């Protein structure tokens, strides 16, 4: 009886799972393995919201495997050590896993390969599990990656993606293999009260609902803050409970006016992954340095706290930051606004904001989070690196009636749409009755400081 191991990482699903299919083809039995690695905690990736979501994902994956005659084997410890021990105990000749692009993923794969080679076990790494198109599958002439999104999107769109694979009907697993108990799915301390349920079953339910009702209007409504008209699939894509290949293929098959706009957003994930694969240091360093002399965290300490807590005095920024605290999620337009405010109005290092987002986001992905922050800060791939988003203008445009602000900033519920994005313009008597802070800084002063810092005044 031959055995292969499939190591689950950011691919917690059974549908369209090439490593699992590869393991099933290679052996009579497979060991579906997930390792709770203390290095994830040490690296700061193990935030409470993602830990709670992960528990739901693992419970759902185990239940799906049990319906197919198998089970999920959980081990705790360094990945290389635990995978090597499992392979040795069951006599596995192959270990299958998905490719990653971060420095952490590269180090994990290298350590695992060394361990398995020493045991005479083959490591098989599969592409297009975490992304729809593998990093490096398309490159421009004279470079190892695309640095601008639009030409990448054109090339990416022209590639024929592989066909998604169905979930296996049976997953035979050796009987006598030890595993640790699955983590408890209860919320625990530090978990935002409004986080979604984790797992492939929930992800597929949401994907089906999005296809029936949300995608058609996406092109027109995706920036509508109050309408909340985005798919909210990002946590499921981050944990791999949904296949990006399958999501793209289904969106294209449904068609309609929203299909291309939605697929374009999915392509941003692949774009960032191919940037990070080529420049892994961009998770912590400027992709394009602008010689910024950011205000220190000590100098800007009060403003940073106010930004984190949603007390900047700019209603749409505060609404977004409070949504993040409650849901562990934020609308994409709101992410752009809050990041621009921190980096360009308060002139605080993008890494401060990126770290706070990673502390709270259920979909907190080191690739997309860091490179999106750099895009807004002007140190990344944006072709207009010095643009500044005005929160008043943006609020009036994307929350014209103030419904989004009222939802998250109850202090302003009685303020009319005409003044909700500029409450400081209310008559003194009305303003005094609001339990809402004055703006941390005038937008004109923040813009002047930023232009001076970038040498553009």
C-alpha positions in Angstrom: 0.0 0.0 0.0 1.7 3.3 -1.2 1.2 6.5 0.7 1.6 10.2 -0.2 1.3 13.3 2.0 -0.5 16.5 0.9 0.5 19.5 2.9 -2.3 22.1 3.1 -1.1 25.7 3.6 -3.1 28.6 2.1 -5.3 26.2 0.2 -7.8 24.8 2.6 -10.3 23.2 0.2 -11.1 20.0 -1.7 -12.4 21.5 -4.9 -9.8 22.3 -7.5 -6.8 21.3 -5.4 -3.9 20.1 -7.6 -1.7 19.0 -4.7 -4.4 16.7 -3.4 -5.1 15.3 -6.9 -1.4 14.8 -7.4 -1.1 12.9 -4.1 -4.2 10.7 -5.0 -2.7 9.9 -8.4 0.7 9.0 -6.8 -0.4 6.6 -4.1 -3.1 4.3 -2.8 -3.6 6.4 0.4 -3.0 10.0 1.2 -2.4 11.9 4.4 -4.1 15.3 4.3 -1.9 17.2 6.7 -2.0 20.7 8.2 0.8 21.9 10.5 0.2 24.6 13.1 3.7 26.2 12.9 4.9 28.3 15.8 7.0 30.3 13.2 3.7 31.8 11.9 3.1 33.2 15.4 6.7 34.4 15.7 6.5 36.2 12.4 3.4 38.1 13.5 1.0 36.5 11.1 -1.1 34.7 13.7 -3.5 37.5 14.5 -6.7 36.6 16.5 -9.1 37.3 13.7 -7.3 35.0 11.3 -6.7 32.4 13.9 -10.5 32.2 14.6 -11.2 32.1 10.8 -8.6 29.4 10.4 -10.2 27.3 13.1 -13.5 27.3 11.1 -11.6 26.5 7.9 -9.9 23.5 9.4 -13.1 22.2 11.0 -14.9 22.4 7.7 -12.0 20.8 5.8 -12.0 17.9 8.3 -15.7 17.4 7.9 -15.5 17.4 4.1 -12.7 14.8 4.3 -14.7 12.6 6.7 -17.6 12.6 4.3 -15.2 11.1 1.8 -13.8 8.5 4.1 -10.8 10.4 5.3 -9.9 13.0 7.9 -7.5 15.9 8.4 -4.3 15.2 10.3 -3.2 18.1 12.4 0.3 18.4 13.8 1.9 21.2 15.8 5.5 22.3 15.5 8.0 23.3 12.9 6.7 22.4 9.4 9.9 20.6 8.2 10.1 18.5 11.4 6.4 17.5 11.5 6.1 16.8 7.8 9.2 14.7 7.9 8.0 12.7 10.9 4.6 12.1 9.3 6.2 10.9 6.0 8.5 8.6 8.0 5.7 7.1 10.1 3.5 6.2 7.1 6.3 5.4 4.7 5.3 8.1 2.2 7.5 8.6 -0.8 6.1 11.9 -1.9 4.8 15.2 -0.3 2.7 17.5 -2.4 2.1 21.2 -1.6 1.2 24.5 -3.2 3.9 27.0 -4.3 4.2 30.3 -2.3 5.9 33.5 -3.1 6.8 35.2 0.2 10.1 35.1 1.9 8.4 33.0 4.7 7.1 30.6 2.1 10.5 30.3 0.4 12.2 29.5 3.7 9.6 27.0 4.6 9.9 25.2 1.3 13.7 25.1 1.5 13.7 23.7 5.0 11.1 21.2 4.0 13.0 20.1 0.9 16.2 19.6 2.9 14.4 17.5 5.5 12.6 15.3 3.0 15.8 14.8 0.8 17.5 13.6 3.9 14.7 11.0 4.3 14.6 10.0 0.6 11.2 11.6 0.1 10.3 13.7 -3.0 8.7 17.1 -2.6 6.3 18.0 -5.4 5.3 21.7 -5.6 2.2 22.7 -7.6 1.5 26.1 -9.2 -1.9 27.8 -9.8 -3.2 26.7 -6.4 -3.0 30.1 -4.6 -3.1 32.2 -7.8 -5.0 31.8 -11.1 -1.8 32.2 -13.1 1.6 31.3 -11.7 4.1 34.1 -11.0 6.5 34.3 -13.9 4.1 32.7 -16.4 4.0 35.9 -18.3 6.8 38.5 -18.2 7.7 41.6 -20.2 10.7 41.8 -22.5 13.8 42.4 -20.5 12.4 41.9 -17.0 11.5 39.1 -14.7 8.1 40.7 -13.8 5.5 43.3 -14.7 5.9 46.5 -12.7 2.7 48.1 -14.1 -0.7 46.5 -13.7 -2.5 47.4 -17.0 0.0 45.6 -19.4 0.1 42.7 -17.0 -3.7 42.5 -17.1 -3.7 42.4 -20.9 -1.2 39.6 -21.0 -2.8 37.7 -18.1 -6.2 38.0 -19.8 -4.9 36.4 -23.0 -3.7 33.2 -21.2 -6.0 30.2 -21.2 -6.3 29.1 -17.5 -6.4 25.4 -16.7 -9.7 23.7 -16.1 -10.8 23.5 -12.5 -10.8 20.0 -11.0 -13.7 18.6 -9.1 -13.4 17.6 -5.5 -12.4 13.9 -5.1 -15.2 11.4 -4.2 -13.0 9.5 -1.8 -9.9 10.3 0.1 -8.5 7.1 1.7 -6.3 7.9 4.7 -4.1 5.5 6.8 -5.9 4.5 10.0 -3.1 4.5 12.5 -1.7 8.0 12.1 -1.6 10.3 15.1 -3.0 13.8 14.9 -3.5 16.7 17.4 -7.0 18.0 18.2 -8.3 20.7 15.9 -8.3 24.2 17.3 -11.5 25.3 19.0 -13.7 27.4 16.7 -14.8 29.8 19.5 -14.0 33.5 19.2 -11.4 33.9 21.9 -9.8 37.2 23.1 -9.0 39.9 20.7 -11.4 38.6 18.0 -13.5 41.2 16.2 -17.2 40.5 16.9 -18.3 40.7 13.2 -15.9 38.4 11.5 -17.4 35.9 8.9 -17.5 32.1 9.3 -14.5 30.3 7.8 -14.4 27.3 5.6 -14.8 26.0 2.0 -18.6 25.3 2.5 -19.2 28.9 3.5 -17.0 30.3 0.8 -18.7 28.3 -1.9 -22.1 29.4 -0.6 -21.0 33.0 -0.8 -19.6 32.5 -4.3 -22.8 31.1 -5.5 -24.8 33.9 -4.0 -22.5 36.5 -5.5 -22.9 34.9 -8.9 -26.7 35.0 -8.7 -27.0 38.6 -7.5 -23.9 40.7 -7.1 -21.6 40.3 -10.1 -24.0 41.9 -12.6 -24.0 45.2 -10.8 -20.3 45.1 -9.8 -18.9 47.5 -12.5 -21.3 50.3 -11.4 -21.5 49.7 -7.7 -18.1 48.3 -6.5 -17.1 51.7 -5.1 -20.4 52.3 -3.3 -19.4 52.3 0.4 -22.9 52.2 1.8 -24.2 49.7 -0.7 -21.5 47.2 0.3 -21.6 45.8 -3.2 -18.3 43.9 -3.3 -18.1 40.1 -3.2 -16.5 39.8 0.3 -14.7 36.7 -1.0 -11.2 38.0 0.0 -10.9 36.0 3.3 -11.9 32.8 1.4 -9.3 33.5 -1.3 -6.7 34.3 1.2 -7.1 31.0 3.1 -7.6 29.2 -0.2 -11.0 27.8 0.7 -11.9 29.1 -2.8 -9.8 28.4 -5.9 -8.9 31.6 -7.8 -8.9 29.6 -11.0 -12.5 28.5 -10.4 -13.6 32.0 -9.3 -12.2 33.5 -12.5 -13.7 30.8 -14.7 -17.1 31.1 -13.1 -17.1 34.9 -13.3 -16.3 34.7 -17.0 -18.9 32.0 -17.7 -21.6 34.1 -16.1 -20.5 37.1 -18.1 -22.5 40.3 -18.0 -21.3 43.9 -17.5 -19.7 43.2 -14.1 -17.6 40.2 -15.2 -14.6 42.0 -16.6 -14.5 44.5 -13.7 -14.6 41.7 -11.2 -12.0 39.6 -13.0 -9.8 42.6 -13.2 -9.8 42.8 -9.4 -9.0 39.1 -9.1 -6.1 39.8 -11.4 -4.7 42.3 -9.0 -4.0 39.3 -6.6 -1.9 37.6 -9.3 -0.2 40.9 -10.2 1.0 41.4 -6.6 2.1 37.8 -6.3 4.3 38.0 -9.4 5.8 41.3 -8.0 6.5 39.7 -4.6 7.9 36.5 -6.2 10.4 38.6 -8.1 11.0 41.1 -5.2 10.3 39.3 -1.9 12.1 42.0 0.0 9.2 44.4 -0.9 7.2 42.9 2.0 9.3 45.2 4.3 11.2 47.6 2.0 10.1 50.2 -0.5 9.6 48.7 -4.0 10.5 52.2 -5.3 12.2 54.4 -2.8 11.1 58.1 -2.7 13.6 59.2 -0.1 10.8 59.7 2.4 11.7 61.0 5.8 8.6 59.7 7.5 7.5 61.1 10.8 8.5 58.8 13.6 6.0 56.7 15.4 6.9 58.6 18.6 6.4 62.0 16.9 3.0 60.9 15.4 1.9 58.7 18.3 -1.3 60.5 19.1 -2.4 60.8 15.5 -1.6 57.1 14.9 -3.8 56.1 17.8 -6.6 58.3 16.7 -6.4 56.9 13.2 -6.5 53.3 14.5 -9.5 54.1 16.7 -11.4 56.0 14.1 -11.1 59.4 15.8 -9.4 61.5 13.1 -12.2 64.0 12.7 -12.7 62.9 9.0 -15.9 60.9 9.0 -15.3 58.5 6.1 -11.9 57.7 7.4 -13.2 57.1 10.9 -16.1 55.0 9.6 -13.7 52.7 7.7 -11.4 52.3 10.7 -14.3 51.4 12.9 -15.6 48.9 10.4 -12.1 47.3 10.5 -12.2 47.0 14.3 -15.7 45.4 14.3 -15.6 43.2 11.2 -11.9 42.5 10.6 -12.6 43.6 7.1 -12.9 46.9 5.2 -14.3 47.9 1.8 -11.5 48.3 -0.8 -12.3 52.0 -1.5 -12.1 52.6 2.2 -8.7 50.9 2.4 -7.4 53.3 -0.2 -8.8 56.3 1.7 -7.5 55.3 5.1 -4.1 54.4 3.8 -3.8 57.6 1.9 -4.8 59.6 5.0 -2.1 57.9 7.1 0.7 58.0 4.6 0.1 61.3 2.8 -2.0 63.5 5.1 -0.4 62.4 8.4 2.9 61.5 6.6 3.4 58.3 8.6 5.4 55.3 7.2 3.2 52.8 5.3 4.7 50.0 7.4 2.9 51.3 10.5 -0.5 51.1 8.7 0.3 47.8 7.0 1.1 46.3 10.4 -2.2 47.5 11.9 -4.1 46.1 9.0 -2.4 42.7 9.4 -3.3 42.8 13.1 -7.0 42.9 12.2 -7.8 41.8 8.7 -9.3 38.4 8.3 -8.0 38.5 4.7 -4.6 39.9 5.9 -2.3 38.6 3.2 1.3 39.7 3.4 1.5 40.0 -0.4 -1.6 42.0 -1.2 -1.5 44.0 2.1 2.1 45.2 1.8 1.9 45.9 -1.9 -1.4 47.7 -1.7 -0.1 49.9 1.1 3.0 50.7 -1.0 0.8 51.4 -4.0 -1.1 54.0 -2.0 2.0 55.4 -0.3 3.7 56.0 -3.7 6.5 53.6 -3.0 5.0 50.7 -5.0 3.8 50.2 -8.5 1.4 53.1 -8.8 2.2 55.2 -11.9 1.0 58.3 -10.0 3.0 57.9 -6.8 2.2 61.4 -5.5 -1.6 61.4 -5.7 -3.4 62.2 -2.5 -7.0 61.1 -1.9 -9.1 63.8 -0.3 -11.4 62.2 2.2 -14.0 64.9 1.9 -14.2 64.7 -1.8 -14.1 60.9 -1.8 -16.7 60.7 0.9 -19.1 62.9 -1.1 -18.5 60.8 -4.2 -18.7 57.3 -2.8 -21.0 57.9 0.2 -23.1 60.9 -1.0 -26.0 60.5 1.5 -23.7 59.6 4.4 -25.2 56.2 5.0 -21.8 54.5 5.4 -20.7 57.1 7.9 -23.9 56.9 9.9 -23.6 53.2 10.1 -20.2 53.3 11.7 -20.0 56.7 13.4 -23.2 57.0 15.4 -22.2 60.4 16.7 -23.0 61.8 13.3 -26.4 60.1 12.6 -28.4 63.3 13.0 -26.1 65.2 10.6 -27.6 66.0 7.2 -26.0 64.6 4.0 -24.9 68.2 3.1 -22.6 68.4 6.1 -21.9 64.8 7.2 -18.5 64.7 5.5 -17.6 68.2 6.8 -19.1 68.4 10.3 -16.7 71.2 11.2 -18.8 73.4 8.9 -21.9 73.0 11.1 -23.1 76.1 13.1 -21.3 76.4 16.4 -24.3 75.3 18.4 -24.9 72.1 16.4 -21.1 71.4 16.4 -20.8 71.7 20.1 -23.5 69.1 20.7 -21.7 66.4 18.7 -19.4 64.1 20.6 -17.0 64.0 17.7 -13.4 65.2 17.4 -12.0 68.1 15.5 -9.9 67.1 12.5 -6.3 66.1 13.5 -4.9 68.3 10.8 -6.3 70.5 8.0 -6.2 68.8 4.6 -4.4 71.8 3.2 -1.6 71.6 5.8 -1.2 67.8 5.4 -1.0 68.3 1.6 1.6 71.0 1.9 3.7 68.9 4.3 3.6 65.9 1.9 4.4 68.0 -1.1 7.4 69.5 0.7 8.6 66.1 1.9 8.4 64.7 -1.7 10.1 67.9 -3.1 7.0 68.9 -5.1 6.2 72.2 -3.6 
